Amino acid sequence: MKGLFGSGTKDFLLSRISSLVLLSYFLFLCSFFYLNSPLTFSVWTALFDDIGMKLFTTIFLLTFAVHTWIGTWAIGSDYLTQKVVGQFSSFLYKSYRLFCLVIIVTVTIWSLLIVWL
């Protein structure tokens, strides 16, 4: 079966690799909260003023976008088929993909602007 990024294997690997990046970001933030308790505004802003954290957050946001794109593609290709929704499946699927794309791109760009500005 042809996947979103050329093959099902690539989609599978991208999904798994991106989930590891997401997990590492989550674990880093959890350990940061634990080690800096009670967390103050100055500590929090100092963390995100650091270029390393900005880069890590950028990598997180981009991999989150890829992970979300693959996940929404899988949902759409599984549940928005002619067998499931009937004759309007192609229109529904394309509308769903466009909606997902707009949301994913908007949230990613908005988040990157927040991090970098």
C-alpha positions in Angstrom: 0.0 0.0 0.0 1.3 3.4 -0.9 1.7 5.6 2.2 1.6 9.3 2.7 5.4 9.7 2.4 5.9 7.2 -0.4 5.5 3.9 1.4 3.8 2.4 4.4 7.3 1.6 5.8 8.4 5.2 5.6 5.2 6.3 7.3 5.6 3.7 10.0 9.2 4.8 10.7 8.5 8.5 10.6 5.6 7.9 13.0 7.8 5.9 15.4 10.8 8.3 15.2 8.6 11.3 15.7 7.0 9.7 18.7 10.4 9.2 20.3 11.2 12.9 19.8 7.8 13.8 21.4 8.5 11.5 24.3 12.0 13.0 24.8 10.6 16.5 24.9 7.9 15.4 27.4 10.4 13.7 29.6 12.7 16.7 29.5 9.9 19.0 30.6 8.8 16.7 33.3 12.4 16.4 34.7 12.7 20.2 34.4 9.5 20.7 36.4 10.7 18.2 39.0 14.2 19.7 39.4 13.0 23.3 39.5 10.2 23.0 41.9 8.7 25.5 42.7 8.9 26.8 39.2 9.0 30.6 39.0 8.3 32.8 36.0 12.0 33.9 35.7 13.2 30.2 35.6 10.6 29.4 33.0 11.4 32.3 30.8 15.2 31.6 31.2 14.6 28.1 29.9 12.8 29.3 26.8 15.3 32.2 26.2 18.0 29.6 25.7 18.8 28.9 22.1 19.1 25.2 22.8 15.5 25.0 24.2 14.2 27.0 21.2 15.8 24.6 18.8 14.5 21.6 20.8 11.0 23.1 20.8 11.3 23.8 17.1 12.2 20.1 16.4 9.4 19.1 18.7 6.9 21.2 16.8 8.0 20.0 13.4 7.9 16.4 14.4 4.6 16.9 16.1 3.3 18.3 12.8 4.6 15.2 10.9 3.2 12.8 13.5 -0.2 14.5 13.3 -0.2 14.6 9.5 0.5 10.8 9.4 -2.1 10.1 12.1 -4.9 12.1 10.4 -4.0 10.5 7.1 -4.4 7.1 8.6 -7.8 8.0 10.1 -9.1 9.5 6.9 -7.9 6.6 4.7 -9.5 4.1 7.1 -12.8 5.8 7.8 -13.6 8.1 4.9 -13.9 5.4 2.2 -16.8 4.8 -0.2 -17.6 1.6 1.7 -18.0 3.5 5.0 -19.5 6.9 4.0 -20.9 6.3 0.5 -20.7 8.3 -2.7 -19.4 11.5 -1.1 -16.3 9.8 0.3 -13.9 11.5 -2.1 -15.2 14.9 -1.3 -15.3 14.2 2.4 -11.8 12.8 2.4 -10.3 15.7 0.4 -12.2 18.2 2.7 -11.0 16.4 5.8 -7.3 16.4 4.5 -7.5 20.1 3.6 -9.0 21.0 7.0 -6.3 18.9 8.8 -3.6 20.6 6.7 -4.8 24.1 7.4 -5.0 23.4 11.2 -1.6 21.6 11.4 0.2 24.3 9.4 -1.6 27.2 11.3 -0.8 25.7 14.7 2.8 24.9 13.8 3.5 28.4 12.4 1.7 30.1 15.3 3.7 28.0 17.8 7.0 28.7 16.1 6.2 32.4 16.1 5.5 32.3 19.8 8.8 30.4 20.5 11.0 32.6 18.3 9.5 36.1 18.8 
